[in-house]
Amino acid sequence: MSTRNTGGKIRENFGPLRAVFKYQDLDDAVRVANGTPYGLGTSVSGKDPESLDAVARRLVGVERVHLR
């Protein structure tokens, strides 16, 4: 589990919730996103389809990919 586990990140919450975290690089972002036992779904958003696909393939439980 990520060392950033505080507050809502370590408790299972029900209802609309969006967690936003700072990260060092893409590998760090993927580690944080995959570092929790909770989560009903994950989505990624961005402008580059190839980058979105690459990130979505590394994340557990991706339900949506949003191309902006």
C-alpha positions in Angstrom: 0.0 0.0 0.0 1.2 3.5 -0.7 2.9 5.6 2.0 0.3 8.3 1.2 -2.5 6.4 2.8 -4.2 8.9 5.0 -7.8 9.9 5.5 -10.2 8.8 2.8 -7.6 6.8 1.0 -7.5 4.0 3.7 -11.2 3.9 4.5 -13.7 2.4 2.1 -16.1 5.3 1.3 -19.5 5.0 -0.3 -20.9 7.7 -2.4 -19.4 10.1 -5.0 -15.7 10.6 -4.2 -12.8 11.7 -6.3 -9.3 11.4 -4.9 -6.7 13.8 -6.3 -3.0 13.2 -5.4 0.3 14.7 -6.4 2.8 12.3 -7.9 6.5 12.4 -8.9 6.2 10.7 -12.3 3.9 8.4 -14.2 5.3 5.3 -12.5 4.6 6.9 -9.1 1.0 7.8 -10.2 0.4 4.2 -11.2 1.8 2.8 -7.9 -0.4 5.1 -5.9 -3.5 4.3 -8.0 -2.9 0.6 -7.7 -1.8 0.7 -4.1 -5.2 0.4 -2.4 -7.4 -2.6 -1.8 -10.5 -0.4 -2.4 -12.0 1.1 -5.5 -15.1 0.3 -7.6 -13.6 1.8 -10.7 -10.9 3.9 -12.1 -10.8 6.3 -15.0 -8.1 8.1 -16.8 -8.3 11.4 -18.8 -6.0 13.1 -21.2 -5.3 14.4 -24.7 -3.0 11.7 -26.2 -4.8 8.5 -27.0 -1.6 6.4 -27.0 -0.6 7.7 -23.6 -4.1 7.1 -22.2 -4.1 3.5 -23.5 -0.6 2.8 -22.0 -1.7 4.1 -18.6 -5.0 2.4 -18.7 -3.3 -1.0 -19.3 -1.1 -0.5 -16.2 -4.0 0.4 -13.8 -6.2 -2.1 -12.1 -9.9 -1.8 -12.7 -10.1 0.9 -15.4 -13.7 1.4 -16.4 -13.4 4.6 -18.4 -10.9 6.4 -20.6 -11.7 10.0 -21.4 -10.1 11.6 -24.4 -10.1 15.4 -24.1 
